[in-house]
Amino acid sequence: MDDNAAHIGTDDKATAWWRWFARRAVLLPLVAILLVGLCAWVFLQIKHNSDKKSDSLNAAIKASDAAFQTGDYNKQLDSLKSATDDAKTKAQKVDLYSNLAAAAANAGKMDEAVSYLEKKHEIDPSTTKEDAYLIGSYYESISQNDKALQQYKLALQYKQSLPKSNRNDADIQSIKARIESLQGGQ
């Protein structure tokens, strides 16, 4: 019986506390407002920090575009490299690695361009087939014809899987010509 009596006493204390709290009609809305305000503040801080990162990423991309316009491809590449830590989302990383690959190719650094596209494909494997022709052309430019041929065949499969169109048919013919050229040269 003593255990039940002790338990009832605890329940009475909790009930008494709740009655005291409920009688103060101002406290419950005040606590709710404070909680909502705290959550809103945390959300705004997170958003503000992510906006800072995307602002610095956008600034690096703008600097890269300006360098591209002047033909300073090494500067273009360097400005994009400086932004690699600022890309936080998957989409930002995919875009950044695409831009880095193009900048490296512009600067004549084909091995580096390939490595950026490979990093892009690790993040988003669905882009592997789309980029196959581009990677093939990078490999071909550095005389890695076996790898280029492999990529061109992947690009051909991808293009053949797309709906028929005049543009797509022309791309297929172009890829077939590249494959034949590389196979004939071996």
Beta strands, then each sheet from edge to edge (+ up, - down):
end
